[in-house]
Amino acid sequence: MHSPHHVAIIGGGYAGMAAAVELATRRIPVSVFEASRTLGGRARVVNLHGRKLDNGQHILIGAYQETLRLLQQVGIAADTHLLRLPLHLEFPDEFCIHAPRLPAPWHMAAALLGAQGLGWAEKWAAIRFMQAMQAAAFRLPEDMPLTTLLDQHRQPARVRRYLWHTLCVAALNTPAEQASAQIFLNVLRDSLAAGRSASDLLLPRVDLSTLFPDAAARYLIQQGNEAGADKPTLHYATNIRRIEQIAPSPTPAAPTAARYRLLGDTGECGHYSHVIIATAPYHLPPLLAALPATDALARQVADFSHQPIITGYLAYPEHVRLPQPMLGYSQGIMQWLFDRGQLDGHAGLLAAVISTAGPHLTLTPQALAARLHAEIAAIVPHLPAPLWCKVINEKRATWSCLPGLQRPSTETALPGLLLAGDYLAGDYPGTIEAAIRSGVAAARKIS
């Protein structure tokens, strides 16, 4: 039985491909339009010196249940494609917290009590904060900057620096002084305060396009081979410029008539009963320019601010290795350092990550790479000069997760026109899990 719908998805990132998988599973015809030749959006593969790497280093956690479900659905084995580690945050010679494999909530109590680099008063302050948040069901009467919440609960400077601020930047990619305390608490609720495995770190062993979007594309092809006439289609290097409404709202006589026309660089790209816009929010205004009913939505997302993520890849001789796959750093501009040799086998390759905006944005790529090398040398003894370096600046990697930010919903003012993306209203900040959830939610609006 053929579906009466035909759905266009604009954007082949995690949100768009999640929507496509959900629709294809239900045999609803779908056409995906991706502007580049690579799937993944702001979490995609890049090729450097013959190696498949990423435009930015991403961390997943055990709480990302929808992501893990979709990975399994498209044939990705999480145990081979992700390195699962109990929560371990280490700043060499400064701080270390490790969650033992104990049942919840004892694993986090043991982790906080055993944290190295904190005094007993600091440890108890962190525990009291978690207890207070649990007692309030991780809900605030009114949102506020995270630092304001930490002030109210008298959190010591070292607890803030190594624990709360660190987790905030890692999860929200927004400085604690600006970040939404409520969204931060949502993350704590579903990770540190949830089941033991929810706080596990899941570090990709493959590039981010391979991890899900490319597997999702193969899944669509497989579903199409089984679906016959309703085959999903993927259009790479197809830049959609504008969406036009071509028919009034459905009537009982024509409940699923084509309502939208897509226009791209090469002209018309088809008529569709539904359109899911799965792009970054800053791409929405031009796409919606011909749809006056969405003017308020376009203005809303135009007011979003964004945060960058810089990833510096530095290749060293193969013997260079970190004591852990991931280390923190608090004495400079680098915040995280990843050993790609322990993740995907690229021995000697280190990935240094700088989240959020700051003075480092004024440095040239060459100066930034030199600065990162100097900071790595401070924690890796006898570090030789790098064989090569590459700095990738994703200037609008995430939206700024500000207190009380009004985020759009999945449905728009027009029937059949839906949104998907990590910026939509929900519990989570701009993460892969938020993107996946939004894509599934958009697809489920189509019946």
C-alpha positions in Angstrom: 0.0 0.0 0.0 1.5 3.3 -1.1 1.5 6.3 1.2 -0.6 9.4 0.1 2.2 11.6 1.4 5.5 12.7 -0.1 7.8 14.5 2.4 10.8 16.7 1.6 13.5 17.1 4.1 15.8 20.0 3.7 19.1 19.2 5.4 21.0 15.9 5.7 22.4 16.4 9.3 21.5 14.3 12.3 18.0 15.8 12.6 17.1 15.5 9.0 18.4 11.9 8.7 16.6 10.9 11.9 13.4 12.2 10.4 14.1 10.4 7.1 14.7 7.1 8.9 11.6 7.4 11.0 9.5 8.1 7.9 11.1 5.4 5.7 10.4 2.9 8.5 6.7 3.7 8.1 6.9 3.5 4.3 6.2 7.2 3.8 8.1 8.5 0.7 10.8 11.0 1.6 13.3 13.1 -0.4 16.3 14.4 1.4 18.1 17.5 0.0 21.6 18.2 1.3 23.5 21.3 0.2 26.9 19.7 0.5 28.3 16.4 -0.8 28.7 15.2 2.8 26.0 14.2 5.3 26.2 15.3 8.9 25.6 19.0 8.9 27.5 20.6 11.8 28.7 17.1 12.9 30.4 15.7 9.8 33.5 14.1 8.4 36.4 16.0 7.0 39.4 14.6 5.2 42.8 15.7 6.5 46.1 14.3 5.3 44.4 11.1 4.1 42.5 10.6 7.4 38.7 10.7 8.0 38.3 13.1 10.9 35.6 15.5 12.0 34.8 19.2 11.8 34.5 19.1 15.6 35.0 16.7 18.4 31.7 15.5 19.9 31.0 13.6 23.1 27.9 11.4 23.6 26.7 10.1 26.9 24.8 7.1 28.0 21.6 9.1 28.6 21.3 9.6 24.8 18.7 6.8 24.5 17.1 8.1 21.3 20.4 8.4 19.5 21.4 4.8 20.6 18.0 3.5 19.4 18.4 5.1 16.0 22.0 3.8 15.7 20.8 0.3 16.3 17.9 0.8 13.8 20.3 1.7 11.0 22.7 -1.1 11.7 25.4 0.7 13.8 26.7 -1.4 16.7 27.2 1.0 19.5 29.7 -1.3 21.3 32.1 -1.2 18.3 31.5 2.4 17.0 31.5 4.1 20.4 34.0 3.7 23.2 32.0 3.5 26.4 33.7 4.7 29.6 32.4 5.4 33.1 32.3 9.1 33.7 35.9 10.3 34.1 36.9 13.9 34.1 40.6 14.5 34.6 42.7 17.6 34.7 46.3 16.4 35.1 47.8 17.2 38.5 44.8 19.3 39.4 41.5 17.4 39.5 40.0 14.0 38.8 36.6 12.5 39.3 35.7 9.0 38.3 32.4 7.2 38.7 32.9 3.6 39.8 30.6 0.8 38.5 28.2 0.9 41.4 24.4 1.1 41.3 22.9 4.6 41.2 22.9 6.8 43.1 26.0 5.3 44.9 28.2 5.7 41.8 27.9 9.5 41.9 28.2 9.7 45.7 31.4 7.7 45.5 32.6 9.7 42.6 32.1 13.0 44.4 33.5 11.8 47.7 36.6 10.3 46.0 37.2 13.3 43.7 40.9 14.2 43.7 41.8 17.9 44.0 38.9 18.9 46.3 38.8 19.2 50.0 36.1 17.6 52.2 34.2 20.9 52.5 34.2 21.3 48.7 33.1 17.7 48.2 30.2 18.1 50.6 29.2 21.4 49.0 28.9 19.6 45.6 26.9 16.7 47.2 24.6 19.2 48.9 24.0 21.0 45.6 23.0 17.7 43.9 20.7 16.8 46.9 19.0 20.2 46.7 18.5 19.9 43.0 17.0 16.4 43.4 14.7 17.6 46.1 13.4 20.3 43.7 13.0 17.6 41.0 15.7 19.6 39.0 13.1 22.4 38.3 13.6 26.1 39.0 10.7 28.5 39.6 12.3 30.8 37.1 15.3 30.3 34.8 18.6 32.2 35.6 22.3 32.1 34.6 24.0 29.1 36.0 26.4 31.2 38.0 23.5 32.8 39.8 22.2 29.4 40.8 25.7 28.3 42.0 25.9 31.6 44.0 22.6 30.8 45.7 24.0 27.4 46.8 27.4 28.7 47.8 29.4 26.5 45.5 33.2 26.9 46.1 35.4 28.2 43.3 37.2 24.9 42.7 33.9 22.9 42.5 32.6 25.5 40.0 35.8 25.5 37.9 36.4 21.8 37.6 32.9 20.4 37.9 29.9 22.6 37.2 31.5 25.1 34.8 33.3 22.2 33.0 30.1 20.2 32.5 28.2 23.4 31.5 30.6 24.2 28.7 30.8 20.6 27.6 27.0 20.1 27.4 25.7 23.6 26.6 28.7 25.2 24.8 27.8 28.4 26.6 29.8 30.1 29.4 28.3 29.5 32.9 27.9 33.2 33.3 25.4 33.2 30.4 24.1 29.7 30.3 20.6 28.6 31.3 20.6 27.0 34.7 17.4 25.1 33.9 18.8 23.4 30.8 21.9 22.6 32.8 19.8 21.0 35.4 18.0 19.0 32.7 21.3 17.6 31.7 22.3 16.8 35.3 18.9 15.1 35.9 19.3 12.7 32.9 23.0 12.0 33.4 24.7 12.3 36.8 21.4 11.8 38.7 20.0 9.0 36.5 21.0 5.4 36.2 24.6 4.4 36.5 25.2 4.0 32.7 23.5 7.3 31.9 26.6 9.3 32.9 28.9 7.1 30.8 31.0 8.8 28.2 30.5 7.6 24.6 33.4 8.6 22.5 33.0 8.0 18.7 35.5 5.5 17.3 34.5 6.5 13.7 34.0 9.9 12.0 30.7 11.6 12.7 29.2 11.0 9.2 29.9 7.3 9.4 28.5 7.1 13.0 24.9 7.9 11.8 24.1 9.9 8.7 25.9 7.7 6.2 24.4 4.6 7.8 21.0 6.2 7.7 21.4 6.8 4.0 22.2 3.1 3.5 19.1 2.3 5.5 17.0 4.5 3.3 18.3 2.7 0.2 17.5 -0.6 1.8 14.0 0.5 2.7 13.5 1.8 -0.9 14.5 -1.6 -2.4 11.7 -3.1 -0.3 9.2 -0.3 -0.9 9.0 -0.4 -4.7 7.5 2.8 -6.0 7.8 4.7 -2.8 11.6 4.7 -2.7 13.3 7.3 -0.6 15.7 9.6 -2.5 18.8 11.5 -1.4 19.9 14.6 -3.3 23.5 15.7 -2.5 24.9 19.1 -3.5 21.4 20.4 -3.9 20.9 23.8 -2.2 17.3 24.6 -1.6 16.8 28.4 -1.7 13.1 28.9 -1.1 9.9 27.2 -0.2 6.6 28.2 -1.9 3.1 27.3 -1.0 1.2 26.1 -4.0 -2.2 24.9 -2.7 -4.6 25.9 0.1 -4.9 23.9 3.3 -6.1 20.3 2.7 -9.9 19.7 2.3 -11.8 16.5 3.0 -11.9 15.9 -0.7 -8.1 16.3 -1.0 -6.6 15.7 2.4 -3.0 15.1 1.2 -2.6 17.3 -1.8 0.8 18.7 -2.6 1.1 22.0 -0.7 4.7 23.1 -1.2 7.2 23.6 -4.0 10.9 23.7 -3.4 13.2 25.9 -5.5 17.0 25.4 -5.6 20.0 26.7 -7.5 19.0 24.7 -10.5 15.3 25.5 -10.5 12.3 23.6 -9.2 13.0 20.6 -7.0 9.5 19.1 -6.8 6.1 19.3 -5.1 5.5 17.8 -1.6 2.7 17.3 0.8 5.0 18.0 3.8 8.3 19.8 4.2 10.6 19.3 7.2 13.2 22.0 7.5 16.2 20.4 9.2 18.8 23.1 8.8 20.6 25.3 11.3 18.3 28.1 12.5 20.2 30.8 10.7 19.2 29.2 7.4 15.5 29.5 8.1 14.8 33.2 7.1 15.7 32.9 3.4 13.9 29.6 3.1 10.7 31.1 4.6 10.8 34.4 2.8 8.0 33.5 0.4 5.7 32.3 3.3 4.4 35.4 5.2 2.6 33.2 7.8 6.1 32.3 9.1 7.4 35.8 9.5 7.2 35.6 13.3 9.2 32.4 13.2 11.9 33.9 11.0 12.2 36.9 13.3 12.5 34.6 16.3 15.4 32.5 15.0 17.1 35.6 13.6 17.5 36.8 17.1 19.4 33.7 18.2 23.1 34.1 19.0 25.6 31.4 18.4 28.8 30.0 19.9 31.9 28.6 18.1 33.8 25.4 18.6 37.4 25.3 17.5 39.1 21.9 17.0 42.9 21.9 16.6 44.3 18.7 15.1 48.0 18.2 15.9 49.7 15.1 14.5 52.8 13.8 16.4 54.9 10.7 16.0 53.0 7.5 16.7 54.5 7.0 20.2 52.8 10.1 21.5 49.9 9.0 23.7 47.7 10.5 26.5 47.2 8.6 29.8 43.4 8.8 29.0 41.4 9.1 25.8 40.2 12.5 27.0 41.8 15.0 29.3 40.7 18.4 30.6 42.9 21.5 30.7 42.3 24.6 32.7 45.4 26.7 32.4 45.0 28.2 28.9 42.6 28.4 26.0 42.3 24.6 25.4 39.6 22.9 27.4 39.7 19.3 26.2 42.3 17.1 24.6 41.4 13.8 22.8 43.8 11.0 21.8 42.5 9.9 18.5 44.9 7.0 18.6 42.9 5.5 21.4 39.6 6.2 19.6 40.0 5.5 15.9 43.5 4.2 15.6 45.2 7.4 14.3 48.2 7.0 16.6 49.9 10.2 17.6 47.0 12.4 16.5 45.6 14.7 19.2 42.5 16.8 19.0 42.4 20.0 21.1 39.0 21.6 21.6 38.1 25.2 22.5 34.4 25.8 23.2 32.6 29.1 23.3 33.8 32.6 22.2 36.9 34.3 23.6 40.1 36.2 22.9 41.5 33.2 21.1 39.3 34.1 18.1 41.6 36.9 17.3 44.6 34.5 16.7 45.5 33.3 13.3 45.2 29.6 12.7 49.0 29.3 12.8 49.3 31.2 16.1 46.4 29.2 17.5 48.1 25.9 16.6 51.4 27.1 18.2 49.5 28.0 21.4 47.7 24.7 21.5 51.1 22.8 21.0 52.5 24.8 23.9 49.6 23.8 26.2 49.8 20.2 25.1 53.5 20.2 25.9 52.6 21.3 29.5 50.8 17.9 30.1 52.7 15.6 27.7 56.4 15.2 28.7 59.1 15.4 26.0 56.6 16.4 23.3 58.2 16.7 19.9 57.2 19.2 17.3 54.0 18.3 15.4 54.3 16.8 12.0 51.3 18.8 10.8 48.5 20.9 12.3 45.0 21.9 11.2 42.7 24.3 13.0 38.9 24.0 12.2 36.7 26.9 13.4 33.0 26.0 13.3 31.9 29.6 13.9 28.3 28.9 14.6 28.6 25.4 16.0 25.7 25.7 18.5 23.1 28.3 19.5 23.8 30.1 22.8 21.8 28.4 25.5 20.6 31.4 27.4 18.2 31.6 30.3 14.5 31.8 29.3 15.3 31.5 25.6 12.1 31.0 23.6 12.7 28.2 21.1 10.4 27.3 18.3 8.2 24.2 18.3 8.2 21.4 15.7 5.0 22.7 14.1 4.8 26.0 12.3 1.9 28.3 11.4 1.4 26.4 8.1 0.0 22.9 7.9 2.5 20.3 6.7 5.5 22.6 7.3 7.6 21.3 10.1 10.9 22.0 11.8 13.7 19.7 13.0 16.9 20.7 14.7 18.7 20.8 18.0 17.5 24.4 18.6 13.8 23.5 19.0 11.9 23.7 22.3 12.9 20.8 24.5 14.9 19.8 27.6 18.3 19.6 26.0 20.8 22.1 24.6 22.3 21.9 21.1 23.5 18.3 21.2 23.3 15.3 18.9 20.6 13.8 21.1 18.5 17.0 20.7 18.9 16.8 17.0 17.9 13.2 16.8 14.9 13.7 19.1 13.7 16.6 17.0 13.9 14.7 13.7 11.9 11.8 15.1 9.3 14.2 16.6 8.9 15.9 13.2 8.4 12.7 11.4 5.8 11.5 13.9 3.7 14.6 13.2 3.0 13.1 9.7 0.4 10.3 9.7 
